[in-house]
Amino acid sequence: MMKESLKIMVYKSLRLDIVSGKLSGGTRITETGIADSLNVSRTPVREALQILSQEKFLIAIPKAGYIVDDLSDNDIQDLFTTRMEIEQIAVQKAIKNITVEELKSLDDNLEKTKAAIKAGDSFKITELDVAFHTMLYKAARSKSLFRICKNLSNLTIKYRHGLNLVPSLWDELLQHHIKIYQLLICKDIKNTMQAIDLHARQANSHLLDIMQKVRSDAFSIEDF
């Protein structure tokens, strides 16, 4: 239990440093360096770095440690635009195939998101955001679409964490998800697609603004 808790502590600490810009893109890190800086053994650090590598926060360099992943603004826009376009195809199918049980799961997700916002838990909000969209992918009833959507979703996790470090954006995310959920209940294809499009475009716009501030010398979470 102690080992697991230490691994999670190291993981969350490093993840926050990456999404807040403290560890900028291109920074090289090693097990020994992190272990020394956090005053812990190398085992939990190794495990945390492996998870971050799987989530695409880090790029593993054989026998040389890891490098913090980095994308240009154009790369980020392309990633989010591609995810939005593919996700729209999945949601079109989901509108037709989603079950009552899946709608209930989405409703439960919204209630948990409200609780996470109240608790100020930014990382939980991101996890619930990812879970909400994953349920939509599953409802499409397409294995190929699900794999593509999940891969694109995983590639955006780092940046979605960055968005959710800004409390002023939490309610907007929740309201977008509530709107999408309500339209799914009504099986309103046209307005659901418009809601998905708005959700993606506003997230992309906010993200570019945040990335510019992260790269500035005067960056502070309080700036938002």
Secondary structure per residue as TSV (DSSP state, phi and psi in degrees):
chain	resnum	aa	ss	phi	psi
A	1	M	-	360.0	-41.7
A	2	M	H	-64.6	-40.9
A	3	K	H	-62.9	-44.2
A	4	E	H	-62.4	-43.9
A	5	S	H	-63.4	-39.1
A	6	L	H	-67.7	-40.8
A	7	K	H	-60.2	-44.6
A	8	I	H	-65.8	-39.3
A	9	M	H	-61.0	-46.1
A	10	V	H	-65.1	-44.2
A	11	Y	H	-58.3	-49.3
A	12	K	H	-66.6	-37.0
A	13	S	H	-64.0	-46.7
A	14	L	H	-67.8	-40.6
A	15	R	H	-61.9	-42.0
A	16	L	H	-64.9	-41.2
A	17	D	H	-62.1	-34.7
A	18	I	H	-74.0	-50.2
A	19	V	H	-73.0	-22.3
A	20	S	T	-85.9	-9.9
A	21	G	T	93.2	-2.1
A	22	K	S	-61.9	-40.5
A	23	L	S	-103.8	100.6
A	24	S	-	-78.8	162.5
A	25	G	T	-56.4	137.0
A	26	G	T	92.8	-9.6
A	27	T	-	-69.0	132.1
A	28	R	E	-93.3	133.2
A	29	I	E	-130.6	153.3
A	30	T	-	-130.1	159.6
A	31	E	H	-56.5	-47.5
A	32	T	H	-63.4	-43.7
A	33	G	H	-62.6	-43.1
A	34	I	H	-69.1	-42.1
A	35	A	H	-60.3	-41.9
A	36	D	H	-67.7	-40.9
A	37	S	H	-69.8	-31.8
A	38	L	H	-97.8	-3.5
A	39	N	T	57.8	48.1
A	40	V	-	-131.0	170.9
A	41	S	-	-75.4	168.9
A	42	R	H	-76.7	-22.7
A	43	T	H	-61.6	-53.6
A	44	P	H	-64.1	-30.6
A	45	V	H	-66.1	-45.0
A	46	R	H	-58.6	-43.7
A	47	E	H	-66.8	-40.4
A	48	A	H	-65.9	-41.4
A	49	L	H	-65.1	-35.5
A	50	Q	H	-65.1	-41.0
A	51	I	H	-64.6	-45.6
A	52	L	H	-63.2	-32.6
A	53	S	H	-68.9	-41.8
A	54	Q	H	-63.1	-34.5
A	55	E	T	-85.0	4.2
A	56	K	T	72.0	17.3
A	57	F	S	-75.7	-32.0
A	58	L	E	-126.6	153.3
A	59	I	E	-111.8	122.1
A	60	A	E	-75.6	131.5
A	61	I	E	-113.2	112.0
A	62	P	T	-50.0	124.6
A	63	K	T	62.8	14.4
A	64	A	T	-136.3	7.8
A	65	G	E	94.9	-139.1
A	66	Y	E	-137.6	157.5
A	67	I	E	-123.8	134.8
A	68	V	E	-66.4	125.3
A	69	D	-	-64.9	149.5
A	70	D	-	-147.3	142.4
A	71	L	-	-130.0	148.5
A	72	S	-	-73.9	167.3
A	73	D	H	-58.1	-39.5
A	74	N	H	-65.7	-38.9
A	75	D	H	-62.4	-42.7
A	76	I	H	-65.4	-44.2
A	77	Q	H	-61.1	-42.9
A	78	D	H	-62.6	-42.2
A	79	L	H	-62.4	-48.3
A	80	F	H	-69.9	-36.3
A	81	T	H	-65.8	-42.8
A	82	T	H	-63.8	-44.2
A	83	R	H	-59.6	-43.1
A	84	M	H	-61.7	-44.9
A	85	E	H	-65.9	-41.4
A	86	I	H	-69.9	-39.6
A	87	E	H	-64.0	-34.1
A	88	Q	H	-62.9	-37.7
A	89	I	H	-63.9	-43.8
A	90	A	H	-63.9	-41.6
A	91	V	H	-67.9	-35.9
A	92	Q	H	-56.7	-42.0
A	93	K	H	-72.3	-37.0
A	94	A	H	-63.8	-36.7
A	95	I	H	-56.8	-38.0
A	96	K	H	-79.9	-28.4
A	97	N	H	-110.3	-11.5
A	98	I	-	-62.8	139.8
A	99	T	-	-98.0	167.7
A	100	V	H	-60.7	-39.7
A	101	E	H	-64.3	-39.2
A	102	E	H	-69.8	-36.9
A	103	L	H	-63.6	-37.7
A	104	K	H	-64.7	-39.0
A	105	S	H	-64.5	-38.0
A	106	L	H	-64.7	-40.6
A	107	D	H	-62.6	-42.7
A	108	D	H	-61.2	-40.3
A	109	N	H	-60.6	-41.4
A	110	L	H	-64.3	-40.3
A	111	E	H	-65.5	-40.0
A	112	K	H	-67.0	-35.9
A	113	T	H	-64.8	-42.0
A	114	K	H	-58.5	-42.0
A	115	A	H	-67.1	-39.5
A	116	A	H	-66.3	-37.8
A	117	I	H	-64.3	-44.7
A	118	K	H	-61.2	-36.7
A	119	A	H	-81.5	-11.1
A	120	G	T	71.9	28.2
A	121	D	-	-94.3	90.8
A	122	S	H	-64.1	-37.4
A	123	F	H	-72.0	-34.0
A	124	K	H	-66.1	-37.9
A	125	I	H	-60.2	-43.0
A	126	T	H	-64.1	-43.6
A	127	E	H	-59.9	-40.3
A	128	L	H	-72.4	-34.2
A	129	D	H	-60.7	-48.8
A	130	V	H	-61.8	-42.5
A	131	A	H	-63.6	-39.8
A	132	F	H	-58.8	-49.3
A	133	H	H	-69.7	-34.5
A	134	T	H	-62.5	-37.5
A	135	M	H	-63.6	-35.1
A	136	L	H	-66.7	-40.3
A	137	Y	H	-61.1	-44.6
A	138	K	H	-63.1	-38.5
A	139	A	H	-66.6	-16.2
A	140	A	T	-68.8	-21.2
A	141	R	T	60.8	40.7
A	142	S	-	-135.3	113.6
A	143	K	H	-63.0	-39.5
A	144	S	H	-65.9	-46.8
A	145	L	H	-62.6	-40.3
A	146	F	H	-60.2	-46.5
A	147	R	H	-62.4	-43.7
A	148	I	H	-64.8	-46.0
A	149	C	H	-63.6	-41.9
A	150	K	H	-65.9	-38.6
A	151	N	H	-64.3	-44.8
A	152	L	H	-65.4	-38.2
A	153	S	H	-62.1	-44.8
A	154	N	H	-61.5	-36.1
A	155	L	H	-69.0	-21.7
A	156	T	H	-96.9	-4.4
A	157	I	H	-56.5	-44.6
A	158	K	H	-54.5	-43.5
A	159	Y	H	-78.2	-30.7
A	160	R	H	-68.6	-35.5
A	161	H	H	-60.9	-41.1
A	162	G	H	-60.6	-42.8
A	163	L	H	-60.3	-41.8
A	164	N	T	-82.5	5.1
A	165	L	T	-79.6	-8.2
A	166	V	-	-105.9	101.1
A	167	P	G	-56.3	-30.1
A	168	S	G	-66.3	-15.0
A	169	L	G	-96.2	-8.1
A	170	W	H	-62.2	-46.0
A	171	D	H	-67.7	-33.5
A	172	E	H	-62.7	-45.3
A	173	L	H	-58.5	-46.9
A	174	L	H	-61.4	-45.7
A	175	Q	H	-64.9	-36.2
A	176	H	H	-62.9	-44.5
A	177	H	H	-65.3	-39.2
A	178	I	H	-62.0	-44.3
A	179	K	H	-62.1	-45.7
A	180	I	H	-61.0	-43.9
A	181	Y	H	-60.0	-46.3
A	182	Q	H	-63.3	-39.2
A	183	L	H	-71.3	-32.8
A	184	L	H	-64.1	-39.9
A	185	I	H	-58.8	-41.0
A	186	C	H	-80.5	-8.2
A	187	K	T	54.6	41.6
A	188	D	-	-90.0	93.3
A	189	I	H	-62.6	-51.0
A	190	K	H	-58.4	-51.1
A	191	N	H	-74.3	-29.0
A	192	T	H	-64.3	-43.7
A	193	M	H	-63.9	-38.8
A	194	Q	H	-65.9	-37.2
A	195	A	H	-68.0	-40.6
A	196	I	H	-63.2	-42.7
A	197	D	H	-63.0	-45.7
A	198	L	H	-62.7	-43.3
A	199	H	H	-57.6	-46.5
A	200	A	H	-70.1	-43.0
A	201	R	H	-66.3	-40.2
A	202	Q	H	-69.5	-37.6
A	203	A	H	-62.3	-42.6
A	204	N	H	-62.4	-44.1
A	205	S	H	-63.4	-46.5
A	206	H	H	-61.3	-40.4
A	207	L	H	-64.5	-43.3
A	208	L	H	-62.3	-38.1
A	209	D	H	-63.9	-43.4
A	210	I	H	-65.8	-42.4
A	211	M	H	-62.0	-37.6
A	212	Q	H	-63.6	-39.8
A	213	K	H	-72.7	-35.9
A	214	V	H	-60.4	-36.5
A	215	R	T	-81.2	-9.2
A	216	S	S	-85.2	153.0
A	217	D	T	-65.9	-24.2
A	218	A	T	-94.8	15.0
A	219	F	-	-59.4	135.8
A	220	S	-	-154.0	139.5
A	221	I	G	-55.8	-32.2
A	222	E	G	-66.7	-16.8
A	223	D	G	-61.9	-23.7
A	224	F	-	-92.3	360.0
